[in-house]
Amino acid sequence: MLKAKVTVTLKKSILDPQGSAVEKALKSMGYPVDEVRIGKYMEVTLPEAARGNATEMMHEICRKLLSNPVIEDYRFELEDKE
């Protein structure tokens, strides 16, 4: 089996109000942070038979369901599931 570790974040050009709120809170607590951006993390398990086209399949899954390509970027890593 394969495990895809997917991270989805807002594009840099998109305002991130949740990230801004966390940034302000951290600064008010005395932490010297420059910027905070909030994202999503997902794990997708694929059958061993998908190994040949796993990268292509994950790009399709991310574009069609896990992210909104207009406002979000995604990245993923594939690894063998133990």
DRENPA-3360 file (N, C-alpha, C; in nm, 2 decimals, always signed):
BEGIN
1 = MLKAKVTV = +0.08/-0.12/+0.00/+0.00/+0.00/+0.00/+0.09/+0.12/+0.00 ~ +0.03/+0.23/-0.05/+0.10/+0.36/-0.05/+0.02/+0.46/+0.04 ~ +0.09/+0.55/+0.09/+0.03/+0.66/+0.17/+0.07/+0.79/+0.11 ~ -0.03/+0.87/+0.07/+0.00/+1.01/+0.02/-0.02/+1.10/+0.13 ~ +0.08/+1.18/+0.17/+0.06/+1.29/+0.27/+0.04/+1.42/+0.19 ~ -0.08/+1.48/+0.21/-0.12/+1.59/+0.13/-0.13/+1.72/+0.22 ~ -0.07/+1.83/+0.17/-0.08/+1.95/+0.24/-0.14/+2.05/+0.15 ~ -0.25/+2.12/+0.19/-0.32/+2.22/+0.11/-0.31/+2.36/+0.19;
9 = TLKKSILD = -0.26/+2.46/+0.12/-0.25/+2.59/+0.18/-0.31/+2.70/+0.08 ~ -0.35/+2.81/+0.14/-0.39/+2.92/+0.06/-0.28/+2.98/-0.02 ~ -0.30/+3.02/-0.15/-0.20/+3.08/-0.23/-0.15/+3.21/-0.15 ~ -0.03/+3.25/-0.18/+0.03/+3.37/-0.11/-0.05/+3.49/-0.14 ~ -0.11/+3.50/-0.25/-0.19/+3.62/-0.29/-0.33/+3.63/-0.22 ~ -0.37/+3.52/-0.15/-0.50/+3.52/-0.09/-0.48/+3.55/+0.06 ~ -0.57/+3.64/+0.11/-0.57/+3.68/+0.25/-0.60/+3.56/+0.33 ~ -0.54/+3.54/+0.45/-0.56/+3.43/+0.54/-0.60/+3.49/+0.68;
17 = PQGSAVEK = -0.73/+3.52/+0.69/-0.77/+3.58/+0.82/-0.75/+3.50/+0.94 ~ -0.76/+3.36/+0.93/-0.74/+3.28/+1.04/-0.59/+3.28/+1.08 ~ -0.50/+3.28/+0.98/-0.36/+3.29/+1.00/-0.32/+3.42/+1.07 ~ -0.39/+3.53/+1.02/-0.36/+3.66/+1.08/-0.40/+3.67/+1.23 ~ -0.51/+3.60/+1.26/-0.56/+3.60/+1.40/-0.46/+3.53/+1.48 ~ -0.41/+3.41/+1.44/-0.31/+3.33/+1.51/-0.18/+3.41/+1.53 ~ -0.14/+3.48/+1.42/-0.02/+3.56/+1.42/-0.03/+3.67/+1.53 ~ -0.14/+3.74/+1.53/-0.16/+3.85/+1.63/-0.16/+3.79/+1.77;
25 = ALKSMGYP = -0.22/+3.68/+1.79/-0.23/+3.61/+1.92/-0.08/+3.57/+1.97 ~ -0.01/+3.52/+1.88/+0.13/+3.48/+1.91/+0.21/+3.60/+1.95 ~ +0.20/+3.70/+1.87/+0.28/+3.83/+1.89/+0.24/+3.88/+2.03 ~ +0.11/+3.88/+2.06/+0.06/+3.94/+2.19/+0.12/+3.85/+2.31 ~ +0.15/+3.73/+2.28/+0.20/+3.64/+2.38/+0.36/+3.65/+2.39 ~ +0.41/+3.73/+2.31/+0.56/+3.76/+2.31/+0.64/+3.67/+2.22 ~ +0.58/+3.60/+2.13/+0.65/+3.51/+2.03/+0.69/+3.60/+1.91 ~ +0.82/+3.60/+1.87/+0.86/+3.68/+1.76/+0.84/+3.61/+1.62;
33 = VDEVRIGK = +0.71/+3.60/+1.58/+0.68/+3.54/+1.45/+0.66/+3.65/+1.34 ~ +0.70/+3.61/+1.22/+0.68/+3.70/+1.11/+0.55/+3.69/+1.04 ~ +0.51/+3.56/+1.02/+0.38/+3.54/+0.95/+0.33/+3.40/+0.99 ~ +0.20/+3.38/+0.99/+0.13/+3.25/+1.01/+0.03/+3.23/+0.90 ~ +0.04/+3.12/+0.84/-0.06/+3.08/+0.73/-0.12/+2.94/+0.78 ~ -0.25/+2.93/+0.77/-0.32/+2.81/+0.81/-0.35/+2.72/+0.69 ~ -0.33/+2.59/+0.70/-0.36/+2.50/+0.59/-0.43/+2.37/+0.64 ~ -0.43/+2.28/+0.55/-0.50/+2.15/+0.58/-0.40/+2.04/+0.55;
41 = YMEVTLPE = -0.40/+1.93/+0.63/-0.32/+1.81/+0.61/-0.41/+1.69/+0.60 ~ -0.38/+1.61/+0.50/-0.46/+1.48/+0.49/-0.37/+1.37/+0.45 ~ -0.41/+1.25/+0.48/-0.34/+1.13/+0.44/-0.44/+1.04/+0.36 ~ -0.40/+1.00/+0.25/-0.48/+0.91/+0.16/-0.40/+0.78/+0.14 ~ -0.46/+0.67/+0.17/-0.40/+0.54/+0.15/-0.45/+0.49/+0.01 ~ -0.35/+0.44/-0.07/-0.38/+0.39/-0.20/-0.34/+0.24/-0.21 ~ -0.41/+0.16/-0.29/-0.38/+0.02/-0.30/-0.25/+0.00/-0.37 ~ -0.18/-0.10/-0.34/-0.05/-0.13/-0.41/-0.06/-0.13/-0.56;
49 = AARGNATE = -0.17/-0.17/-0.61/-0.19/-0.17/-0.76/-0.18/-0.03/-0.82 ~ -0.20/+0.07/-0.74/-0.20/+0.21/-0.79/-0.06/+0.27/-0.80 ~ +0.05/+0.19/-0.77/+0.18/+0.24/-0.77/+0.23/+0.31/-0.90 ~ +0.19/+0.25/-1.01/+0.23/+0.30/-1.14/+0.18/+0.44/-1.17 ~ +0.06/+0.46/-1.13/+0.00/+0.59/-1.17/-0.04/+0.67/-1.04 ~ +0.03/+0.65/-0.93/-0.01/+0.71/-0.80/+0.01/+0.86/-0.81 ~ +0.12/+0.91/-0.87/+0.14/+1.05/-0.87/+0.04/+1.12/-0.96 ~ +0.01/+1.07/-1.07/-0.10/+1.13/-1.16/-0.23/+1.12/-1.09;
57 = MMHEICRK = -0.26/+1.01/-1.03/-0.39/+1.00/-0.96/-0.40/+1.10/-0.84 ~ -0.29/+1.12/-0.77/-0.30/+1.21/-0.65/-0.31/+1.36/-0.70 ~ -0.25/+1.39/-0.81/-0.27/+1.53/-0.87/-0.42/+1.55/-0.91 ~ -0.48/+1.45/-0.97/-0.62/+1.46/-1.00/-0.71/+1.47/-0.88 ~ -0.68/+1.38/-0.78/-0.76/+1.39/-0.65/-0.75/+1.53/-0.59 ~ -0.63/+1.58/-0.59/-0.61/+1.71/-0.52/-0.68/+1.82/-0.60 ~ -0.66/+1.82/-0.73/-0.73/+1.92/-0.81/-0.88/+1.92/-0.81 ~ -0.94/+1.80/-0.81/-1.08/+1.78/-0.82/-1.15/+1.78/-0.68;
65 = LLSNPVIE = -1.09/+1.75/-0.57/-1.16/+1.73/-0.45/-1.09/+1.80/-0.33 ~ -0.96/+1.77/-0.31/-0.90/+1.81/-0.19/-0.86/+1.96/-0.18 ~ -0.85/+2.03/-0.29/-0.81/+2.17/-0.29/-0.90/+2.24/-0.39 ~ -0.90/+2.37/-0.37/-0.97/+2.46/-0.47/-0.85/+2.53/-0.55 ~ -0.83/+2.49/-0.67/-0.71/+2.54/-0.74/-0.71/+2.69/-0.77 ~ -0.82/+2.75/-0.75/-0.83/+2.90/-0.77/-0.76/+2.97/-0.66 ~ -0.78/+2.92/-0.54/-0.72/+2.99/-0.42/-0.62/+2.91/-0.34 ~ -0.60/+2.79/-0.37/-0.52/+2.70/-0.29/-0.41/+2.63/-0.37;
73 = DYRFELED = -0.30/+2.61/-0.31/-0.19/+2.53/-0.36/-0.19/+2.40/-0.28 ~ -0.14/+2.29/-0.34/-0.13/+2.17/-0.27/+0.01/+2.10/-0.31 ~ +0.05/+2.02/-0.22/+0.17/+1.94/-0.24/+0.15/+1.80/-0.17 ~ +0.22/+1.70/-0.22/+0.20/+1.57/-0.15/+0.33/+1.49/-0.16 ~ +0.35/+1.40/-0.07/+0.46/+1.30/-0.07/+0.40/+1.16/-0.07 ~ +0.46/+1.07/-0.15/+0.41/+0.93/-0.15/+0.52/+0.85/-0.08 ~ +0.47/+0.76/+0.01/+0.56/+0.67/+0.08/+0.49/+0.54/+0.09 ~ +0.57/+0.44/+0.11/+0.52/+0.30/+0.14/+0.45/+0.30/+0.27;
81 = KE = +0.33/+0.25/+0.28/+0.26/+0.24/+0.41/+0.31/+0.11/+0.48 ~ +0.35/+0.13/+0.61/+0.40/+0.02/+0.69/+0.29/-0.05/+0.76;
% end
